[in-house]
Amino acid sequence: MNNYRIAGFLKILMIWIIVMTALTGIYAASGSGLTLLIGVIFSWLVAGAMYVQDKQLKKIWNDNN
């Protein structure tokens, strides 16, 4: 049952991608605020999806054990 460990690794990877995307967005938006806004909205959407997925994974994990 390594599925939960793999999911945890993927979550860390996604958080890292979000951080890098945010940093890139801030760097690119030094002239334009729109790019930063899009980056922030995108990262919030991904974070929300991850939160929902985490809830589902925990439910599946609890049902199986």
Residue pairs with C-beta under 8 A, 6 or more apart in sequence:
1 64
1 65
3 57
3 61
4 57
4 61
7 53
7 54
7 57
11 50
11 54
14 46
14 50
15 50
18 43
18 46
18 47
21 39
21 42
21 43
22 39
22 40
22 43
24 39
25 35
25 36
25 38
25 39
25 40
26 36
26 39
28 35
28 36
29 35
29 36
29 39
